[in-house]
Amino acid sequence: KVEAGADFVITQFFYDADIFLTFVQRCRQYGIHCPILPGIMPIQSYSSFTRMTKFCNISVPPAVMQMLEPVKHDDEAVKEIGCQIASDMSRKILCASAEE
């Protein structure tokens, strides 16, 4: 798509920042230098999270599941943890970007 004129890339949603950072690194190695925007989607409910990650074949780190499993029936707690996960991933990606 970049060769066809795309100015930027938006990834599919993910919950493993390391996979995203590896993807960006590989893109740079192949000469793709446009902005790559991470598909960060905060978790809103446990059921929608598990349904979407299975449907889209998204890798979920065990630590994420360990945080969510004890509160899976408490939507407010899931949302709080989901926001924290999104914030942590964003921070990790921004720190890695600053190091480039």
C-alpha positions, 0 to 999 in steps of 0.5 A, a space after each residue: 500500500 505504501 508503494 501505491 501511495 499510502 502516506 501512513 500505516 495503521 496496524 490492526 489492534 494488538 496487546 503485545 507492544 513487542 510484536 508492534 516494535 518488531 513489526 516497525 523494525 522490519 518495515 524500516 529494514 524493508 525501506 518503509 519509512 512512513 509513520 506507522 500508527 499503533 492500533 491500540 484499543 483499550 479493553 472495554 469488556 472481557 467478553 468482547 476482548 476474548 471474542 475479538 482476539 480469537 476472531 482476529 487471531 491476536 496474540 495476547 501476552 499471558 500477563 494480560 490474561 492474568 490481570 483480566 481473569 480475576 476481574 472478568 465479571 466486573 466490567 468497570 475493573 476490566 475497563 480500568 485494567 484495559 486503560 492501564 494496559 493501553 497506557 503501558 503499551 503506549 509508554 513503551 512504544 513512545 520510549 522505544 521511538 525516542 531511542 531511535 
